Amino acid sequence: MPDYYVRSTSTGGSDNGTSWADAYLTLLQAVDAATAAFSAGTISWIRVSQAHAEVTVTTANEVLYTGPTSPGLRIICENDSTGVPTTGATVTETENGTKFSFSQFLYIQGIHFKTPTNSSSVNGFYFGSISNLTHALGFRDCTFELGPTGGTPFYLFGQAGNNQDDVMIVMDNCVFQTNRTSQYIRP
């Protein structure tokens, strides 16, 4: 499987994700391309520039990062000059009522995700919450920030209803940033 590249300041023109110069402009573009090209038993790597500063407006009310079946996707923030893993990339959603969902087989390192500033109760982060799927999610050095105003957005771990035993989530050195006392983590 080829590596895929993401950098919001890409200037190569083709934006096909094949190099830093031609990087995808959004993380979701790279996830969709890697998932579509997935071959069983392989790992797809998505390399996100430490300078990546994505601001998205999603009209679907959900930014869904779904990896393929095992072993899935590895999404790593790295220094785009040296290739050394780091932090600094940001993905910010600006559409009110939108949530971030992470499902199936994903490993993400070094990215700061932010929900809209004018949050509603629908906004939040959903980890392995799609029913009837197996989820193996890993996060390292990531930040998950809830918007500071409006509603009661939350963090949701696991699935509602059946198949509670088909979810594994590992968080290593991650930050969960709330900006209001009404925001919470929901099991």
Disulfide bonds with the S-S distance in Angstrom:
none
